[in-house]
Amino acid sequence: MVNGLASREVGGKKVILPVWHDVGFDDVRGYSPTLADRVAVSTNEGLERVVERLLLAMK
């Protein structure tokens, strides 16, 4: 599923902004190296930061 979404990212248009909750980079990399290579936001940064990044991604 992740690879299918990643393949939709053409021409610089991003369709994935991972939100990491209670996981770290090593956890994500162990599950999906493709997903770990993405720019992501962690809930450890606080809800305001997560919302800010999601809003930016949707523009």
C-alpha positions as CSV (number, residue, x, y, z in Angstrom):
1,M,0.0,0.0,0.0
2,V,2.8,2.5,0.9
3,N,4.6,1.7,-2.3
4,G,1.4,2.3,-4.3
5,L,1.0,5.7,-2.7
6,A,4.6,6.6,-3.2
7,S,4.3,5.8,-6.9
8,R,1.6,8.4,-7.1
9,E,4.1,11.1,-6.1
10,V,5.1,12.4,-9.5
11,G,6.2,15.8,-10.6
12,G,7.1,16.8,-7.0
13,K,3.5,16.5,-5.8
14,K,3.5,14.8,-2.4
15,V,0.6,12.6,-1.3
16,I,2.1,11.2,1.9
17,L,2.9,12.9,5.1
18,P,3.5,10.3,7.7
19,V,2.5,11.1,11.2
20,W,4.5,9.0,13.6
21,H,2.9,8.2,17.0
22,D,4.8,6.4,19.6
23,V,7.4,5.1,17.1
24,G,10.8,6.3,16.1
25,F,12.8,6.2,12.9
26,D,14.2,2.7,13.5
27,D,10.7,1.3,14.1
28,V,9.5,2.8,10.9
29,R,12.5,1.7,8.9
30,G,12.1,-1.8,10.2
31,Y,8.5,-1.8,8.9
32,S,8.9,0.1,5.7
33,P,12.2,1.6,4.4
34,T,10.2,3.5,1.8
35,L,8.1,5.2,4.5
36,A,11.1,5.9,6.7
37,D,12.7,7.9,3.8
38,R,9.8,10.4,3.8
39,V,9.6,13.7,5.5
40,A,7.4,13.0,8.5
41,V,6.0,14.7,11.6
42,S,6.0,13.1,15.1
43,T,3.3,13.5,17.6
44,N,6.2,14.0,20.1
45,E,6.5,17.5,18.6
46,G,3.0,18.3,19.8
47,L,-0.4,18.5,18.2
48,E,0.0,22.1,17.0
49,R,3.1,21.1,15.0
50,V,1.4,18.1,13.5
51,V,-1.6,20.2,12.4
52,E,0.8,22.9,11.0
53,R,2.6,20.3,8.9
54,L,-0.6,18.7,7.7
55,L,-2.0,22.0,6.6
56,L,1.2,22.9,4.8
57,A,1.2,19.5,3.0
58,M,-2.4,20.0,1.8
59,K,-1.6,23.3,0.0
